[in-house]
Amino acid sequence: MNTILIANPKGGSGKTTLSTNLAGYFAHQGRHVALSDMDRQRSATGWLERRPEHLPLIHGMDGRGKHSDSLSAEWTIIDSPAGLHGDKLSDAVKRADRVIVPMQPSAFDIGATEDFLQILREEKAVRKERTFVAMVGMRVDSRTRTAVRMQEFLANAGFPVMTNLRDGQVYMQAAELGLSLFDMRPSLVNRDLLQWNPLLQWLTKA
């Protein structure tokens, strides 16, 4: 089983967007996928409830990871809550094969993420290279000053930056309908899917 933890202590950083779209991608690849919702807001769970029945199946899990179908899942995606820290964070990191840290281009996000990355660097599983960490920029408009500042921050973060995802309405539309980008008509999302390719390659490489 492959376990991906999506984590950032800052609320609204894009964790659920990453989680639901990754679950949709692996489901479309014919994989047995479990989406674990640790967040009290239950946004990922709500997305699953809106998901049309004819689309590839994604199994939902509660925040403790308890679901009979999870035992045979090939990919488990964990949508973690804001403020994940301490023993709960250490346990989640230890259980994950890969951790993705999303962040948006704002001074608040940069400050919160900087402290969080230092905590990740000190996690034993990360230091021993049993768990690998990567960054993803969310809702990025490269023409803005905040985006430039975020790129400067990411360049010195100490973890690889897999991609930057644009601020597109297609993400909101997909979320409202219980869809991932990989469920939508390719002509509507071709530009966005290209931005996902580096992250997907990193996750699936041997």
C-alpha positions in Angstrom: 0.0 0.0 0.0 1.2 3.5 -0.8 0.2 6.2 1.7 0.3 9.9 0.9 -0.2 12.5 3.6 -1.3 16.0 2.6 -0.3 18.3 5.4 0.1 22.0 6.3 -0.9 23.6 9.7 -2.4 26.6 7.8 -6.1 26.3 7.1 -7.1 27.0 3.5 -3.7 26.0 2.0 -5.2 23.6 -0.5 -5.0 20.2 1.3 -8.5 19.0 0.3 -8.0 20.1 -3.3 -4.8 18.0 -3.5 -6.3 15.1 -1.7 -9.5 14.8 -3.7 -7.8 15.2 -7.1 -5.1 12.7 -6.3 -7.8 10.2 -5.2 -9.6 10.9 -8.5 -6.4 10.3 -10.5 -5.5 7.0 -8.9 -9.1 5.8 -9.2 -9.1 6.6 -12.9 -5.9 4.5 -13.2 -8.0 1.5 -12.0 -6.4 1.5 -8.5 -8.1 0.7 -5.2 -8.1 4.1 -3.5 -9.0 5.1 0.0 -9.5 8.8 0.9 -9.0 9.4 4.7 -10.6 12.6 6.0 -8.9 13.7 9.3 -10.3 17.2 9.1 -13.2 18.2 11.4 -14.8 20.2 8.6 -15.2 16.9 6.6 -14.7 18.6 3.3 -13.2 15.5 1.6 -16.1 13.4 3.0 -18.6 15.9 1.6 -16.9 15.7 -1.8 -17.2 11.9 -1.7 -20.9 12.2 -0.9 -21.4 14.4 -4.0 -19.4 12.2 -6.2 -21.5 10.6 -9.1 -22.0 6.9 -8.8 -20.9 6.2 -12.3 -17.3 7.4 -11.7 -14.5 5.2 -10.5 -15.0 4.2 -6.9 -13.1 5.9 -4.1 -13.5 4.5 -0.6 -14.0 6.9 2.3 -12.3 6.5 5.6 -12.8 8.2 8.9 -10.1 10.3 10.5 -8.6 7.3 12.4 -8.2 5.4 9.1 -10.8 2.7 10.1 -12.5 1.2 7.2 -12.6 -2.4 6.1 -11.8 -1.6 2.5 -8.6 0.3 3.6 -6.8 -2.9 4.3 -6.6 -3.8 0.6 -6.2 -0.2 -0.7 -3.3 0.3 -3.1 -3.3 4.0 -2.5 -4.4 5.8 0.7 -4.7 9.6 0.5 -4.9 11.4 3.9 -6.4 14.8 4.0 -5.0 16.1 7.4 -6.5 18.9 9.5 -5.1 22.4 10.1 -2.9 22.5 13.2 -1.7 18.9 13.0 1.2 18.7 15.3 3.0 16.8 18.1 2.5 13.0 18.4 -0.3 13.0 15.9 1.9 14.6 13.3 4.8 12.3 14.0 2.6 9.2 13.8 1.0 10.4 10.5 4.5 11.1 9.0 5.8 7.8 10.1 3.0 5.9 8.5 3.3 7.9 5.2 5.5 7.0 2.2 5.3 10.6 1.0 4.2 13.9 2.4 3.0 16.7 0.2 2.9 20.2 1.7 0.7 22.6 -0.2 1.0 26.3 0.3 -0.5 29.5 -1.2 1.3 32.7 -2.0 0.7 34.9 1.0 2.8 36.2 3.8 0.6 34.2 6.3 1.1 31.0 4.4 4.8 31.5 4.1 5.2 32.1 7.8 3.1 29.1 8.9 4.8 26.8 6.4 8.3 27.9 7.3 7.8 26.7 10.9 6.1 23.5 9.7 8.9 22.6 7.4 11.4 22.9 10.2 9.3 20.4 12.2 9.2 18.0 9.3 13.0 18.2 8.9 13.3 17.0 12.5 11.0 14.1 12.1 12.9 10.8 12.3 11.1 9.2 9.4 12.1 12.2 7.2 15.7 12.3 8.5 16.1 8.6 7.9 14.6 8.9 4.4 11.8 6.5 5.1 9.3 9.2 4.3 9.8 11.7 1.5 8.5 15.3 1.5 7.7 17.6 -1.5 6.1 21.0 -1.9 3.3 22.2 -4.2 2.3 25.8 -4.9 -1.4 26.3 -4.9 -3.5 29.0 -6.6 -0.4 30.5 -8.1 -0.5 33.5 -10.4 3.1 34.0 -11.5 2.5 37.7 -12.3 2.0 38.7 -8.7 4.6 39.8 -6.2 3.4 37.3 -3.6 3.9 34.5 -6.1 7.5 35.6 -6.7 8.2 35.8 -3.0 6.7 32.3 -2.5 9.0 30.9 -5.3 12.0 32.4 -3.5 10.9 30.8 -0.3 10.3 27.4 -1.9 13.7 27.5 -3.6 15.3 27.6 -0.1 12.9 25.3 1.6 15.1 22.2 1.5 12.5 20.0 -0.1 11.8 19.6 -3.8 9.0 21.7 -5.4 7.0 19.4 -7.6 4.7 21.9 -9.3 2.7 25.1 -9.1 -1.1 24.8 -9.7 -2.9 27.9 -11.1 -5.8 29.6 -9.6 -8.5 28.3 -11.9 -12.3 28.2 -11.5 -12.2 24.6 -12.7 -11.1 23.5 -9.2 -14.1 25.1 -7.6 -16.4 23.6 -10.2 -15.0 20.2 -9.7 -15.3 20.4 -5.9 -19.0 21.4 -6.1 -19.8 18.4 -8.3 -17.8 15.8 -6.5 -15.4 15.5 -9.4 -11.6 15.6 -9.8 -9.9 17.2 -12.8 -9.3 13.6 -14.1 -13.1 13.1 -14.2 -13.7 16.1 -16.4 -13.6 16.6 -20.2 -10.0 16.8 -21.2 -10.5 19.9 -23.3 -11.6 21.8 -20.2 -8.6 20.9 -18.1 -5.7 20.2 -20.4 -3.7 23.2 -19.2 -4.2 22.2 -15.6 -3.4 18.5 -16.1 0.0 19.5 -17.5 0.7 21.1 -14.2 -0.1 17.9 -12.3 2.3 15.7 -14.4 5.5 16.4 -12.4 3.8 15.6 -9.1 2.2 12.4 -10.4 5.5 11.2 -11.8 7.2 11.8 -8.4 4.4 9.8 -6.6 4.5 6.9 -9.0 8.2 6.5 -9.6 9.7 3.3 -8.2 
